[in-house]
Amino acid sequence: MLQYISNKNIFDSDCEVITNPINCVGVMGGGLALSFRLNFPEMYEKYRQDCLNNLIKPDNVYLTDSYSLNKQDGKCVLKKVLLFPTKDHY
């Protein structure tokens, strides 16, 4: 079930899964993708390596378990990040 939530930061969400639209070349250089890269550095490194190995394709989605630092209380939080390839190149 989808739920529309406004006026809330996606990274502060208590949703089980958050989605990151990605390209297939391993670059998260701006906008929402950059925010994901900064909030989930381990996810970014795995994504980048998978792109270098030609494992990321536009016709597949990738579900990852990623840790992020909660800005409110300083604790690490496990989030599921759905990587959704939208294009071959940025």
DABELZI-V496418 format. One line per field, one symbol per residue. phi: phi as a letter, one per 30 degrees, with the letter a starting at -180 (. if undefined). psi: psi as a letter, one per 20 degrees, with the letter a starting at -180 (. if undefined). burial: # if it has 16 or more other ideal C-beta (glycine too) atoms within 10 Angstrom, else .. A space follows every 10 residues. Layout:
BEGIN
phi = ???
psi = ???
burial = ???
END
This chain:
BEGIN
phi = .cbdbchbde dcdcddbccc dbcccicbca hdddddeddb ddddddeddd ddchccbdcb cbcbcbcbdd ddcicdbdbc ccdcdcadbd
psi = pqppprkqph iiqjqhpqpo prrjikpmir bhggggghhm hggggggggh ghjkipqijq qppqpqqqpp hgjjqpppqp popnpiqhr.
burial = .......... #......### .###.###.. ..#..##.## ..##.###.# #....#.... .#.#.#.#.. ........#. #.#.#.....
END
